[in-house]
Amino acid sequence: MSKIEIIDVEPQDIEATQETVLDADYLLIDGVTNGTRKIKIENLIKIPNYNWYYNEAKTLVVREKISDGSFRWYFNNFNVTQTGWVNSVPSNLTQFILNNVCAYCLVDDVSSNGNVGFYNNCISLRNYDRTGFKTGRAKTIIESTYTGDRNPYTWEEPTFDPYTG
């Protein structure tokens, strides 16, 4: 539940030159009839910036930016269990498949060891040089704007935060 507290203040007690100022904690209103009021706002309803989608284990995660529909895949130690283009994508993530896009990745936490990506609506894990298929836990990021077969992105953990991403 939101809590709003109204505090009457003297104009010299606030350093606001605008008629209305909003920040994370207060809304200042300067009015003719009630003077200047400082309204403390707690638990104000915030509008999310991101939607998060993931498999049950949260090892395959998609963060979607609500404003423009762009998205980011997090292969968060996603376990690729079969060789070849046969590993299915969970149904709640299929709308984000980027066929013919792959990226360098850590495999079982070993640097420069693999390349993971999408083809024919499936996921596969290949050797770093893409000469053969392999299995293991893949860790990397693929952005929706990326169209290559390498990876210019630095790993960061998914936050699952709908406001800051």
Solvent accessible surface area in square Angstrom, and as a share of the most:
residue,aa,sasa,rsa
1,M,221,0.99
2,S,51,0.33
3,K,114,0.48
4,I,111,0.56
5,E,76,0.34
6,I,94,0.48
7,I,64,0.33
8,D,96,0.50
9,V,30,0.17
10,E,98,0.44
11,P,87,0.55
12,Q,141,0.63
13,D,95,0.49
14,I,32,0.16
15,E,178,0.80
16,A,32,0.25
17,T,141,0.82
18,Q,125,0.56
19,E,131,0.59
20,T,71,0.41
21,V,49,0.28
22,L,115,0.57
23,D,80,0.42
24,A,99,0.77
25,D,77,0.40
26,Y,62,0.24
27,L,42,0.21
28,L,26,0.13
29,I,67,0.34
30,D,75,0.39
31,G,30,0.29
32,V,155,0.89
33,T,129,0.75
34,N,90,0.46
35,G,36,0.34
36,T,7,0.04
37,R,68,0.25
38,K,59,0.25
39,I,20,0.10
40,K,63,0.27
41,I,20,0.10
42,E,60,0.27
43,N,112,0.58
44,L,91,0.45
45,I,153,0.78
46,K,132,0.56
47,I,150,0.76
48,P,54,0.34
49,N,73,0.38
50,Y,35,0.13
51,N,57,0.29
52,W,37,0.13
53,Y,59,0.22
54,Y,82,0.31
55,N,24,0.13
56,E,179,0.80
57,A,74,0.57
58,K,82,0.35
59,T,33,0.19
60,L,0,0.00
61,V,0,0.00
62,V,0,0.00
63,R,40,0.15
64,E,34,0.15
65,K,79,0.34
66,I,79,0.40
67,S,96,0.62
68,D,97,0.50
69,G,36,0.35
70,S,35,0.23
71,F,31,0.13
72,R,28,0.10
73,W,0,0.00
74,Y,1,0.00
75,F,0,0.00
76,N,28,0.14
77,N,41,0.21
78,F,24,0.10
79,N,83,0.43
80,V,1,0.00
81,T,92,0.53
82,Q,97,0.43
83,T,79,0.46
84,G,13,0.13
85,W,65,0.23
86,V,83,0.48
87,N,13,0.07
88,S,85,0.55
89,V,13,0.07
90,P,39,0.24
91,S,103,0.67
92,N,74,0.38
93,L,0,0.00
94,T,65,0.38
95,Q,127,0.56
96,F,9,0.04
97,I,29,0.15
98,L,30,0.15
99,N,61,0.32
100,N,107,0.55
101,V,12,0.07
102,C,7,0.04
103,A,0,0.00
104,Y,53,0.20
105,C,8,0.05
106,L,52,0.26
107,V,3,0.02
108,D,65,0.34
109,D,86,0.45
110,V,81,0.46
111,S,81,0.52
112,S,70,0.45
113,N,46,0.24
114,G,0,0.00
115,N,0,0.00
116,V,0,0.00
117,G,1,0.01
118,F,2,0.01
119,Y,110,0.42
120,N,111,0.57
121,N,86,0.44
122,C,27,0.16
123,I,0,0.00
124,S,0,0.00
125,L,1,0.00
126,R,43,0.16
127,N,49,0.25
128,Y,88,0.33
129,D,91,0.47
130,R,73,0.27
131,T,107,0.62
132,G,23,0.23
133,F,84,0.35
134,K,44,0.19
135,T,64,0.37
136,G,10,0.09
137,R,87,0.32
138,A,0,0.00
139,K,30,0.13
140,T,6,0.03
141,I,1,0.01
142,I,0,0.00
143,E,33,0.15
144,S,26,0.17
145,T,110,0.64
146,Y,32,0.12
147,T,117,0.68
148,G,30,0.28
149,D,46,0.24
150,R,121,0.44
151,N,32,0.17
152,P,94,0.59
153,Y,65,0.25
154,T,117,0.68
155,W,65,0.23
156,E,86,0.39
157,E,103,0.46
158,P,12,0.07
159,T,82,0.48
160,F,62,0.26
161,D,46,0.24
162,P,48,0.30
163,Y,84,0.32
164,T,110,0.64
165,G,8,0.08
